[in-house]
C-alpha cells in the first residue's frame, strides 16, 4: 500500500469537502476564515508526513558534526535506508562508516506507532546481534545532540497541539505533552512551512525558557519531495550543537522489505547502501 | 628477554599511555574539517580499498599477590591493529591483524584475527570463508549454544571485550528464506577456547587439588585433524512478529580441555554434541531471553568415566530493561544441570569437596549508565553463584575522549569459598585494568 499516496488522496478529499459543499455548511457555522486554514491536526499530520514519510522508501547519506560545550568536535557518518509500511509503520536501517570505532555498526529499527519500537544493533568486532531494550527515545542518538525521536519522529498523539499563529510563511504550532513526566520539555513550538509542510524550526522550552532548538537550514527538492538537507540541533544549556547534513538522498527506489532484516546487520546490503 | 621486559615494562606501558594522551590534541586537529562542508572529500566516490586501525596500551595489575604466579601484572602490552577491506563487485575481502609487544609473556607476537572473503553466490545465500569471529545465542556473557571459540584468558586478564571471541578458520553459509533462515558453519579443524593455562592467570588443577600457575603452562592435546573431527554448527532461526526464535545443533568438542588421557597423561577435549533452543523478544517494556542447551558428552554417555566430562542440561532466562533515562538493568538466571550425577560422584577420583554440584545456579546483574551523550559509560556486571558460593564482579568505565581516543578502566574481581569452583579458582587473579586506545 502506498501510504503517502493514500494520505494525499485523503487530504484531497478532505480539502474538497472543505472548499466545496462542506465548506459552505462549515462557513455558515464557523465563519469563512477558518474554512481556508487547515485545522491543527491536519497541520501536524502533514508536517509529520513531510518530515518522516516522504515517498514509499528513501535512502540518504548523513553526516553529523558534533561540537560539545567546550568546542571539541566529533563526527558520525552513516547511510540511512527507510521503508514505509502500513498504518504508519516504518523500517529503518542505519549503517555507520565513520569514525573508525563505530564503523561497521548497523542499527535496525522497526517503528511501531502506538507501541514500542523493535531495535537491533550489530557489533562487528564480536559478530554480535544485540536486541536493544525499548526505552527513553529522548536520549542521544550515537553521541550527538539529536535524539532517537528526532530521527524517526515523535508520535503525534503524545502531545496536545495548538495552532497559535499563522504567518505569511509558517503555521506556528505549540505542542504540550500529555504525559509531562515522560519528557524533559514542558512544551515545544514548531514553525511549519506553509508550502512544503516541513517543520523549519522547533524550540523546546521548560520553565518558560527555550533550552533546545532545531533549525532546518537548507531544503532541496528531491524526486519531487521537499527535503531538509541541513539541520542544526542546538543545546542552549551546554552550548553544544550538532550539524547534520544529508546528501545523495533519493526516494521511491523500490527497496524490498527483505533489506530490513538480520541479514543486513551481518552483511550490509551494498546494493542499497552504496551510491 | 623476559627479564629485560620485567625491568623496562612498567616504564614502557606508562610511556605508551602518555604518548597516546599527548597525541590526542594533535589528532583532534588532524580531524578538523576544512571549515566549509562543501570542500570536504565526502562528495567523492568511495574507494574500493580502505584501511583502519588502532594502537592500544593496556595494563592490568593484580589486586593481591598470587602464590602460583610471580608476575604482579596480568596484562601489559602495546598493541597495533591494522584492518584492510577491499570491496569488489563480487564481494568483500577483509583482513585484520594485530601485532603485540607483550610484557607478561616477554615477547613480540602477531595474530591474524580476521582474513576472509564475503560474497553472495545466490540471491538468498551469503558465504563467508576464512578466519572469522562467530557469535550467536542470546546470553549476556553466558554461552549455551554459542560453542564458537572464546578467549577467556584475554577477557579475564583485562583486554577489550572484543577479544573474548577468538577467531575460527571456518566457512559460514547463510541462507535466508521468507520466514526461516539457516546458518551452517563448518570448521574443518577444531578450534578450542583459549583456556586459562596458568601463564597469566592461575587455575585450579583437580589432580593436584590446588591452584597452579605456569610454568608449566597447561598444554592440552587437540584432536587430530581428520574429517571426522571437523566441527559443524547449525542454526535455524526466524522472527515471528517481534519474537526471535532459534534452534541450534552442534557436533564437535567441548571448548575447554576438561577431559584427560590417562595413557599419555595429557588434558584433551571431549567429544560434544549439542542441541538447543532460544527465544528473545519484548516483554513488559523490556527484552527477555530464554535459552536452553543439552550437551551430549558422546564419549561418556553413562557418566561414569572420570576422565571425560558428563553431559549437561543448561538453561538461561534473562530480562533487560531501561529503568530510567540512560540507565539500563539486565539480569539473568543460569542453570547447569550435570547429567548422571550419581555416576559422576561415585567415579570422581579427587577430593570430595572439589566435586561439582549436580546443579550449579548462577545469577547475573548488569547495570549500565550512559552520560555525556554516551561519551562516558559506567557499568558493572556481577556474576554470583549461590550453589558454588563464588562471585565475579566486573565494574567498567569507558570514556570516549574523542573520535580517536578512548580510555577504559575497570576491574575483574573474583571471590569464592573454595578453590575448585569456577570463579573461586581465580581469586588470586583479581585485577584492575586500564587501557588507552588511539584509533585511526
Interface residues (C-beta under 8 A of the other chain):
Chain A: X63 X65 X66 X68 X72 X73 X74 X75 X77 X98 X99 X100 X101 X103 X110 X116 X118 X125 X126 X127 X128 X129 X131 X132 X133 X134 X135 X136 X138 X139 X140 X142 X143 X144 X145 X245 X247 X258 X261 X262 X263 X266 X267 X270 X274
Chain B: X28 X31 X32 X33 X37 X42 X43 X46 X52 X53 X54 X87 X118 X120 X126 X132 X133 X134 X135 X136 X161 X162 X164 X165 X174 X176 X181 X239 X242 X244 X280 X281 X282 X285 X286 X287 X289 X320 X321 X322 X324 X325 X326 X328 X370 X373 X374 X375 X400 X402 X403 X404 X406 X437 X439 X440
